[in-house]
Amino acid sequence: MSGLLLALTAFGFMLVGIFLRVPIALAMAMTGFFGSWYVLGTPNAPMAQLKTMTYETFSTQSLSIVPLFLLMGQFATRTGMSAALFRAASDWLGHRKGGIAMASVGACAGFGAICGSSLATASTMGQVALPEMRKRGYSDALSTGVLAAGGTLGILIPPSIILVIYAIMAEQNIVKMFMAALIPGLLAALGYIITVAVYVRLRPDSATTAPRVGFRERLRTLGATWPVIVIFGLTMGGIVGDWNWAKPGPQALFTPNEAAAFGAVATALYGILAGRLDLEGFKSAILETAKATAMIFFILLGAELFKGFLALTRAPDLLANWVSQAGFAPMMVLVVMLLAYLAFGCVMDSLSMILLTVPIFLPVIEVLDFGLGAEQTAIWFGILALIVVEVGLITPPVGLNLFIINGVAGDIPMSRTYAGVAPFVVSDLVRVVILLLFPSVTLWLVAVMF
């Protein structure tokens, strides 16, 4: 059996296992282990690989950023920052038709900037914003749809755990990935706000207006968001800003790992000093971070075993050579890959999709000519992939964010959530087309900063 055919067969068996609800980490690990056993004819090599790979994978210094940003998000969830962001956005936008829904998008973007997790953003903002929208007479469809879509901003607006994982896998600079994601993330938030405006114009009975808040009160609630502004500003500014003008070139204050540590400590200190983070909350944040980190690292280990099997079959190289020799248009190949992400999004979480597909897709992308440099192509593809993964989180029938919001709502039928999120999926697809046709939108800030 040829290497490419063997890899495709193993990939098919792995997908069947995933559809049957085998944990994705276990499905990838088993496929990698038994696939390597088949190729080598003995279990000795994959057993020896298991012995060393676990330590080599988990001891990577770059991965220490993952639990630190997760901890920062846990502390932020427990310190009331989400409520402050929503109140400020609501005071500034609530008097407009659909303004509370627009404020929810803005609050999701702000909270995503210090959380880095889509599911946590959706869950936290759902608890804060959904009761307010329902109290003010917003339709169930619009209320749940906008929060499910707004939650996806958590994995795009930096710092993002998925961006970090992709940067490590693709051997790209984490800071450059953060910079590349910033404009697409802001475009996402703007697109959602425009979608709300169009939605309430077409369906006037789906939203109401809130009383206009005085300018002084608006400034007061905006000032209450200072912890988010300061922590995000110092965390991101510390790794991209020029903090020493005496030396040529940008001199960062933090490395990405140091920035993550600073963000976690600063968020915890704010919670403690403000009286919003007690000992039980602190211990709970540590425990939830440990659970999430263990899950992510187990998936990473499974992905490494699967990647080792692919290396033995030479499938990525064979596939890349076949695509380059077949003469397919580069843009057509990229579109097919993005459509695959949409399909995978119906059954997988975002991290698993990235870890499963990048070892296969990225070598193919790197041999195609998009008129960009190798680094630019890898960064551009990573942002596109992340955005389409984000769309998968709100694509019926199995978008994870839809279930998170529907679980928070409790009594709202899932069919209304499906109907409410549909316009936001359209908004996302329009954004994908824009970034696909104009790579400079993604890459401009990277070129300016570096």
Buried (B, 14 or more C-beta within 10 A) or exposed (E): EEBBEBBBEBBEBBBEBBEEEBBBBBBBBBBBBBBBBBBEEEBEBBEEBBEEBBEEBBEEEBBBBBBBBBBBBBBBBBBBBBBBBBBBBBBBBBBBBBBBBBBBBBBBBBBBBBBBBBBBBBBBBBBBBBEBBBEBEBBBBBBBBBBBBBBBBBBBBBBBBBBBBBBBBBEBBBBBBBBBBBBBBBBBBBBBBBBBBBBBEEEEEBBBBBEEBEEEEBEBBBEBBEBBBEBBEBBBBBBBBBEEEEEEEBEBBBBBBBBBBBBBBBBBBBBBEEEBBEEEBBEBBBEBBEEBBEBBBBBBBBBBBBBBBBBBBBBBBBBBBEBBEEEBEBEEBBBEBBEBBBEBBEBBBBBBBBBBBBBBBBBBBBBBEBEBEEBBBBBBBBBBBBBBBBBBBBBBEEBBBBBBBBEBBEEBEBEBBBBBBBBBBEBBBBBBEBBBEEBEBBBBBBEEBE
